[in-house]
């Protein structure tokens, strides 16, 4: 795993998310109020140093929390990350980011 520190939300993602959700959303609130709880550093001891780098465990933890709040399957959560502007905001992704495969 290559830990990444808490990341800035891309400007375009902020602009579009705030326009689409002027009052915010659960995902946006998660980012704004508790997002720093989901840092990679706290998961570092659980990962080895060999092999292919893993997806950000902090991002996966946040996706899992959002998945739970919306009662989604793994596949549905992956689809939300691919298409939902507020989820992209929550994870600090570019609007064009495809998300990740549900089988990871």
DSSP file (Angstrom, degrees, kcal/mol; ACC not computed):
  #  RESIDUE AA STRUCTURE BP1 BP2  ACC     N-H-->O    O-->H-N    N-H-->O    O-->H-N    TCO  KAPPA ALPHA  PHI   PSI    X-CA   Y-CA   Z-CA
    1    1 A X              0   0    0      0, 0.0     2,-0.7     0, 0.0    54,-0.1   0.000 360.0 360.0 360.0 139.7    0.0    0.0    0.0
    2    2 A X        -     0   0    0     52,-0.4    38,-0.0     2,-0.0    47,-0.0  -0.890 360.0-140.9-109.5  98.5    1.1    3.5   -0.7
    3    3 A X        -     0   0    0     -2,-0.7     2,-0.4    37,-0.1    53,-0.0  -0.283  14.8-159.5 -60.8 141.5   -0.6    5.6    1.9
    4    4 A X        -     0   0    0      3,-0.0    36,-0.8     0, 0.0    37,-0.2  -0.965  16.1-122.7-120.2 142.1   -1.9    9.0    0.7
    5    5 A X        -     0   0    0     -2,-0.4    34,-0.0     1,-0.2     0, 0.0  -0.271  54.9 -63.0 -74.4 168.2   -2.6   11.8    3.0
    6    6 A X        -     0   0    0      1,-0.1     2,-0.2    30,-0.1    -1,-0.2  -0.308  67.0-137.8 -56.2 132.1   -6.0   13.4    3.0
    7    7 A X        -     0   0    0     -3,-0.1     2,-0.3    84,-0.1    -1,-0.1  -0.602   5.2-113.4-104.3 152.5   -6.6   14.8   -0.4
    8    8 A X        -     0   0    0     -2,-0.2     2,-0.4    84,-0.1    -1,-0.1  -0.590  33.5-115.8 -79.4 140.6   -8.0   18.0   -1.8
    9    9 A X        -     0   0    0     -2,-0.3    84,-0.1     1,-0.1    80,-0.1  -0.656  39.6-105.3 -76.0 129.8  -11.3   17.8   -3.8
   10   10 A X     >  -     0   0    0     -2,-0.4     4,-2.3     1,-0.1     3,-0.3  -0.250  25.8-121.0 -56.1 142.6  -10.6   18.9   -7.4
   11   11 A X  H  > S+     0   0    0      1,-0.2     4,-2.6     2,-0.2     5,-0.2   0.874 111.5  51.2 -54.3 -43.7  -12.0   22.4   -8.1
   12   12 A X  H  > S+     0   0    0      1,-0.2     4,-2.4     2,-0.2     5,-0.2   0.881 109.1  51.1 -65.2 -37.6  -14.3   21.2  -10.9
   13   13 A X  H  > S+     0   0    0     -3,-0.3     4,-2.7     2,-0.2     5,-0.2   0.914 111.0  48.4 -65.3 -42.2  -15.8   18.5   -8.6
   14   14 A X  H  X S+     0   0    0     -4,-2.3     4,-2.7     2,-0.2     5,-0.3   0.943 112.2  49.5 -60.9 -48.2  -16.5   21.0   -5.9
   15   15 A X  H  X S+     0   0    0     -4,-2.6     4,-1.6     1,-0.2    -2,-0.2   0.928 116.3  40.1 -58.2 -49.5  -18.1   23.4   -8.4
   16   16 A X  H  X S+     0   0    0     -4,-2.4     4,-2.6     2,-0.2     5,-0.2   0.904 115.6  50.9 -70.2 -41.6  -20.4   20.8   -9.9
   17   17 A X  H  X S+     0   0    0     -4,-2.7     4,-2.5    -5,-0.2    -2,-0.2   0.913 111.2  47.9 -63.9 -42.2  -21.2   19.0   -6.6
   18   18 A X  H  < S+     0   0    0     -4,-2.7    -1,-0.2    -5,-0.2    -2,-0.2   0.845 113.6  48.3 -67.9 -32.3  -22.2   22.3   -4.9
   19   19 A X  H  < S+     0   0    0     -4,-1.6     3,-0.5    -5,-0.3    -2,-0.2   0.898 116.3  42.5 -71.6 -40.2  -24.4   23.2   -7.9
   20   20 A X  H  < S+     0   0    0     -4,-2.6     2,-0.3     1,-0.3    -2,-0.2   0.823 128.7  28.8 -75.0 -31.4  -26.0   19.8   -8.0
   21   21 A X    ><  +     0   0    0     -4,-2.5     3,-2.3    -5,-0.2    -1,-0.3  -0.634  65.6 169.2-129.6  73.1  -26.5   19.7   -4.2
   22   22 A X  T 3  S+     0   0    0     -3,-0.5    -1,-0.1     1,-0.3     3,-0.1   0.778  86.7  42.0 -60.1 -25.8  -26.8   23.2   -2.9
   23   23 A X  T 3  S-     0   0    0      1,-0.3    -1,-0.3    -3,-0.1    -5,-0.1   0.290 116.5-121.7 -99.7   8.9  -27.8   21.9    0.5
   24   24 A X    <   -     0   0    0     -3,-2.3    -1,-0.3    -7,-0.2     2,-0.3  -0.192  22.2-116.3  79.9-176.8  -25.2   19.1    0.5
   25   25 A X     >  -     0   0    0     61,-0.1     4,-2.7    -3,-0.1     5,-0.2  -0.900  30.9 -92.8-148.9 173.5  -25.8   15.4    0.7
   26   26 A X  H  > S+     0   0    0     -2,-0.3     4,-2.3     1,-0.2     5,-0.1   0.929 126.1  48.8 -59.3 -44.9  -25.0   12.6    3.1
   27   27 A X  H  > S+     0   0    0      2,-0.2     4,-1.9     1,-0.2    -1,-0.2   0.910 112.4  47.3 -62.9 -43.2  -21.8   11.8    1.1
   28   28 A X  H  > S+     0   0    0      1,-0.2     4,-2.7     2,-0.2    -1,-0.2   0.896 111.8  50.6 -66.7 -39.5  -20.7   15.4    1.0
   29   29 A X  H  X>S+     0   0    0     -4,-2.7     4,-2.8     2,-0.2     5,-0.5   0.885 106.2  56.0 -64.3 -38.0  -21.4   15.8    4.8
   30   30 A X  I  X>S+     0   0    0     -4,-2.3     4,-1.8    -5,-0.2     5,-0.6   0.925 111.8  43.4 -58.8 -44.1  -19.3   12.7    5.4
   31   31 A X  I  X5S+     0   0    0     -4,-1.9     4,-0.7     3,-0.2     5,-0.2   0.939 118.1  43.8 -65.1 -47.6  -16.4   14.3    3.6
   32   32 A X  I  <5S+     0   0    0     -4,-2.7    -2,-0.2     1,-0.1    -1,-0.2   0.801 126.6  26.6 -72.0 -30.2  -16.8   17.7    5.2
   33   33 A X  I  <5S+     0   0    0     -4,-2.8    -3,-0.2    -5,-0.2    -2,-0.2   0.781 138.5   9.8-108.8 -32.1  -17.4   16.6    8.8
   34   34 A X  I ><<S+     0   0    0     -4,-1.8     3,-2.0    -5,-0.5     4,-0.4   0.289  87.1 113.0-131.9  10.5  -15.7   13.2    9.3
   35   35 A X  G ><<S+     0   0    0     -4,-0.7     3,-1.7    -5,-0.6    -4,-0.1   0.827  71.5  61.8 -56.3 -37.2  -13.6   12.6    6.2
   36   36 A X  G 3  S+     0   0    0      1,-0.3     3,-0.4    -5,-0.2    -1,-0.3   0.586  87.9  73.8 -71.5  -7.0  -10.3   12.8    7.9
   37   37 A X  G <  S+     0   0    0     -3,-2.0     2,-1.1     1,-0.2    -1,-0.3   0.806  88.0  65.5 -67.8 -28.8  -11.3    9.8   10.0
   38   38 A X  S <  S+     0   0    0     -3,-1.7     2,-0.3    -4,-0.4    -1,-0.2  -0.433  72.1 147.6 -96.0  59.4  -10.7    7.7    6.9
   39   39 A X        -     0   0    0     -2,-1.1     3,-0.5    -3,-0.4     4,-0.2  -0.657  51.0-132.5 -93.5 151.9   -6.9    8.2    6.4
   40   40 A X  S >> S+     0   0    0    -36,-0.8     3,-2.1    -2,-0.3     4,-0.7   0.813  96.7  73.2 -70.5 -31.2   -4.7    5.6    5.0
   41   41 A X  G >4 S+     0   0    0      1,-0.3     3,-1.0   -37,-0.2     4,-0.4   0.838  89.6  58.4 -56.7 -36.1   -2.0    5.8    7.7
   42   42 A X  G 34 S+     0   0    0     -3,-0.5    -1,-0.3     1,-0.2    -2,-0.2   0.676 110.1  44.6 -69.2 -15.2   -4.2    4.1   10.2
   43   43 A X  G X4 S+     0   0    0     -3,-2.1     3,-1.8    -4,-0.2     4,-0.3   0.471  83.7  99.5-102.0  -5.4   -4.4    1.0    7.9
   44   44 A X  G X< S+     0   0    0     -3,-1.0     3,-1.7    -4,-0.7    -2,-0.1   0.829  75.2  58.7 -56.7 -39.0   -0.7    0.9    7.0
   45   45 A X  G 3  S+     0   0    0     -4,-0.4    -1,-0.3     1,-0.3    -2,-0.1   0.726  99.1  60.4 -65.2 -20.5    0.2   -1.9    9.5
   46   46 A X  G <  S+     0   0    0     -3,-1.8     2,-0.4     2,-0.1    -1,-0.3   0.520  96.9  73.6 -84.0  -5.5   -2.3   -4.2    7.8
   47   47 A X  S <  S-     0   0    0     -3,-1.7     2,-0.0    -4,-0.3     0, 0.0  -0.883  73.4-133.9-116.5 141.7   -0.6   -4.1    4.4
   48   48 A X        -     0   0    0     -2,-0.4    -2,-0.1     2,-0.2    -1,-0.0  -0.186  17.5-125.7 -77.9 177.9    2.7   -5.6    3.3
   49   49 A X  S    S+     0   0    0      4,-0.0     2,-0.2   -47,-0.0    -1,-0.1   0.494  84.8  74.8-104.3  -6.8    5.3   -3.8    1.3
   50   50 A X  S    S+     0   0    0      2,-0.1    -2,-0.2     3,-0.0     2,-0.1  -0.641  77.2  31.8-103.7 162.8    5.5   -6.3   -1.6
   51   51 A X  S    S-     0   0    0     -2,-0.2     2,-0.1     2,-0.0     3,-0.1  -0.237 101.3 -25.7  89.8-178.7    3.1   -6.9   -4.4
   52   52 A X  S    S-     0   0    0      1,-0.1    -2,-0.1    -2,-0.1     2,-0.0  -0.401  76.2 -99.2 -68.9 143.4    0.8   -4.5   -6.4
   53   53 A X        -     0   0    0     -2,-0.1    -1,-0.1     1,-0.1     2,-0.1  -0.361  39.8-127.1 -65.0 143.4   -0.3   -1.4   -4.5
   54   54 A X        -     0   0    0      1,-0.1   -52,-0.4    -3,-0.1     3,-0.1  -0.412  27.6 -91.2 -84.6 161.8   -3.8   -1.6   -3.0
   55   55 A X        -     0   0    0      1,-0.2     2,-0.4    -2,-0.1    -1,-0.1  -0.317  65.9 -75.8 -59.9 158.0   -6.6    0.8   -3.4
   56   56 A X     >  -     0   0    0      1,-0.2     4,-2.4    -3,-0.1     5,-0.2  -0.448  41.3-154.4 -60.0 115.8   -6.6    3.4   -0.8
   57   57 A X  H  > S+     0   0    0     -2,-0.4     4,-2.3     1,-0.2    -1,-0.2   0.833  94.5  55.9 -65.7 -29.5   -8.0    1.7    2.3
   58   58 A X  H  > S+     0   0    0      2,-0.2     4,-2.1     1,-0.2    -1,-0.2   0.918 109.1  46.2 -64.8 -42.3   -9.2    5.0    3.7
   59   59 A X  H  > S+     0   0    0      2,-0.2     4,-2.6     1,-0.2    -2,-0.2   0.908 112.4  50.5 -66.0 -41.6  -11.2    5.6    0.5
   60   60 A X  H  X S+     0   0    0     -4,-2.4     4,-2.4     2,-0.2    -2,-0.2   0.882 108.9  52.2 -64.1 -37.0  -12.6    2.0    0.7
   61   61 A X  H  X S+     0   0    0     -4,-2.3     4,-2.2     2,-0.2    -1,-0.2   0.913 110.6  47.7 -64.3 -42.0  -13.6    2.6    4.3
   62   62 A X  H  X S+     0   0    0     -4,-2.1     4,-2.5     2,-0.2    -2,-0.2   0.914 111.5  50.2 -65.3 -41.9  -15.5    5.7    3.4
   63   63 A X  H  X S+     0   0    0     -4,-2.6     4,-3.0     1,-0.2    -2,-0.2   0.908 109.3  52.3 -61.2 -40.8  -17.2    3.9    0.5
   64   64 A X  H  X S+     0   0    0     -4,-2.4     4,-2.2     2,-0.2    -1,-0.2   0.904 109.6  48.7 -62.4 -41.2  -18.1    1.1    2.9
   65   65 A X  H  X S+     0   0    0     -4,-2.2     4,-2.2     2,-0.2    -2,-0.2   0.922 114.1  45.5 -64.5 -43.8  -19.7    3.7    5.3
   66   66 A X  H  X S+     0   0    0     -4,-2.5     4,-1.7     2,-0.2    -2,-0.2   0.894 110.7  54.6 -65.4 -39.3  -21.6    5.3    2.4
   67   67 A X  H  <>S+     0   0    0     -4,-3.0     5,-2.1    -5,-0.2     4,-0.5   0.912 109.0  48.2 -59.0 -43.6  -22.6    1.9    1.1
   68   68 A X  H ><5S+     0   0    0     -4,-2.2     3,-1.1     1,-0.2    -1,-0.2   0.923 108.9  52.2 -64.1 -45.0  -24.1    1.1    4.6
   69   69 A X  H 3<5S+     0   0    0     -4,-2.2    -1,-0.2     1,-0.3    -2,-0.2   0.812 117.4  38.7 -64.6 -28.0  -26.0    4.3    4.9
   70   70 A X  T 3<5S-     0   0    0     -4,-1.7    -1,-0.3    -5,-0.1    -2,-0.2   0.358 107.4-124.6-103.4   5.1  -27.6    3.8    1.5
   71   71 A X  T < 5 +     0   0    0     -3,-1.1     2,-0.3    -4,-0.5    -3,-0.2   0.938  54.2 159.6  53.7  55.3  -28.1    0.0    1.9
   72   72 A X      < -     0   0    0     -5,-2.1    -1,-0.2    -6,-0.1     2,-0.1  -0.762  41.1-121.2-109.3 152.5  -26.2   -0.8   -1.3
   73   73 A X     >  -     0   0    0     -2,-0.3     4,-2.4     1,-0.1     5,-0.2  -0.323  39.8-100.0 -75.3 171.0  -24.5   -4.0   -2.5
   74   74 A X  H  > S+     0   0    0      1,-0.2     4,-2.3     2,-0.2     5,-0.2   0.928 125.8  48.5 -59.3 -45.0  -20.8   -3.9   -3.4
   75   75 A X  H  > S+     0   0    0      1,-0.2     4,-2.1     2,-0.2    -1,-0.2   0.907 111.2  49.5 -63.6 -42.2  -21.6   -3.7   -7.1
   76   76 A X  H  > S+     0   0    0      2,-0.2     4,-2.4     1,-0.2    -1,-0.2   0.886 110.0  51.5 -63.9 -38.6  -24.1   -0.8   -6.5
   77   77 A X  H  X S+     0   0    0     -4,-2.4     4,-2.2     2,-0.2    -2,-0.2   0.911 109.5  49.5 -65.2 -41.8  -21.6    1.0   -4.3
   78   78 A X  H  X S+     0   0    0     -4,-2.3     4,-1.5     1,-0.2    22,-0.2   0.891 111.2  50.1 -63.4 -38.5  -19.0    0.8   -7.1
   79   79 A X  H  X S+     0   0    0     -4,-2.1     4,-1.7     2,-0.2     5,-0.3   0.893 108.0  53.1 -66.6 -39.2  -21.5    2.0   -9.6
   80   80 A X  H  X S+     0   0    0     -4,-2.4     4,-3.5     1,-0.2     7,-0.2   0.918 107.4  51.4 -60.9 -42.5  -22.4    5.0   -7.3
   81   81 A X  H  < S+     0   0    0     -4,-2.2    -1,-0.2     1,-0.2    -2,-0.2   0.846 110.2  50.2 -64.1 -32.3  -18.7    5.9   -7.1
   82   82 A X  H  < S+     0   0    0     -4,-1.5    -1,-0.2    -5,-0.2    -2,-0.2   0.811 128.7  17.3 -73.4 -29.9  -18.5    5.8  -10.9
   83   83 A X  H  < S+     0   0    0     -4,-1.7     2,-0.6    -3,-0.2    -2,-0.2   0.655  96.6  94.4-120.8 -18.7  -21.6    8.0  -11.5
   84   84 A X     X  -     0   0    0     -4,-3.5     4,-2.1    -5,-0.3     3,-0.2  -0.689  52.5-158.0 -90.1 119.7  -22.6   10.0   -8.4
   85   85 A X  H  > S+     0   0    0     -2,-0.6     4,-2.3     1,-0.2    -1,-0.2   0.881  93.3  53.1 -60.3 -41.1  -21.1   13.5   -8.2
   86   86 A X  H  > S+     0   0    0      1,-0.2     4,-2.3     2,-0.2    -1,-0.2   0.841 108.2  50.4 -69.1 -31.0  -21.5   13.7   -4.4
   87   87 A X  H  > S+     0   0    0     -3,-0.2     4,-1.9    -7,-0.2    -1,-0.2   0.889 109.2  51.6 -70.3 -38.5  -19.6   10.4   -3.9
   88   88 A X  H  X>S+     0   0    0     -4,-2.1     5,-2.9     2,-0.2     4,-0.6   0.908 110.8  49.1 -62.4 -40.5  -16.8   11.7   -6.1
   89   89 A X  H ><5S+     0   0    0     -4,-2.3     3,-1.2     3,-0.2    -2,-0.2   0.941 108.2  53.7 -60.1 -48.3  -16.8   14.8   -3.9
   90   90 A X  H 3<5S+     0   0    0     -4,-2.3    -1,-0.2     1,-0.3    -2,-0.2   0.846 115.7  38.9 -58.1 -35.6  -16.7   12.7   -0.8
   91   91 A X  H 3<5S-     0   0    0     -4,-1.9    -1,-0.3    -5,-0.1    -2,-0.2   0.409 111.5-117.0 -97.5   2.0  -13.6   10.8   -2.1
   92   92 A X  T <<5 +     0   0    0     -3,-1.2     2,-0.2    -4,-0.6    -3,-0.2   0.872  60.9 154.6  69.2  36.9  -11.9   13.8   -3.7
   93   93 A X      < -     0   0    0     -5,-2.9    -1,-0.2    -6,-0.1   -83,-0.1  -0.640  48.9-107.3-100.2 154.3  -12.1   12.4   -7.2
   94   94 A X    >   -     0   0    0     -2,-0.2     3,-1.5     1,-0.1    -1,-0.1  -0.412  35.9-113.4 -66.3 153.6  -12.1   14.1  -10.6
   95   95 A X  T 3  S+     0   0    0      1,-0.3    -1,-0.1    -2,-0.1    -7,-0.1   0.784 117.7  53.0 -61.4 -27.3  -15.5   14.0  -12.3
   96   96 A X  T 3  S+     0   0    0      2,-0.0    -1,-0.3     3,-0.0     2,-0.2   0.446  78.0 121.8 -89.1  -0.9  -14.0   11.7  -14.9
   97   97 A X    <   -     0   0    0     -3,-1.5     3,-0.1     1,-0.1    -4,-0.1  -0.452  55.6-149.5 -65.5 129.4  -12.7    9.2  -12.5
   98   98 A X        -     0   0    0      1,-0.3     2,-0.3    -2,-0.2    -1,-0.1   0.529  28.4-138.7 -80.0  -4.4  -14.2    5.7  -13.2
   99   99 A X        -     0   0    0    -18,-0.1     2,-0.3   -17,-0.1    -1,-0.3  -0.630  35.2 -61.5  84.1-142.7  -14.1    4.5   -9.6
  100  100 A X        -     0   0    0     -2,-0.3     2,-0.2   -22,-0.2   -18,-0.1  -0.932  50.7 -84.5-142.9 166.7  -13.0    1.0   -8.9
  101  101 A X    >   -     0   0    0     -2,-0.3     3,-1.7     1,-0.1    -2,-0.0  -0.497  32.0-133.8 -73.4 136.6  -14.0   -2.6   -9.7
  102  102 A X  T 3  S+     0   0    0      1,-0.3    -1,-0.1    -2,-0.2   -25,-0.1   0.697 100.9  65.9 -65.1 -19.6  -16.6   -4.0   -7.3
  103  103 A X  T 3         0   0    0      1,-0.2    -1,-0.3   -28,-0.1    -2,-0.0   0.519 360.0 360.0 -83.1  -3.2  -14.7   -7.3   -6.9
  104  104 A X    <         0   0    0     -3,-1.7    -1,-0.2     0, 0.0    -2,-0.1   0.503 360.0 360.0 -77.6 360.0  -11.7   -5.6   -5.2
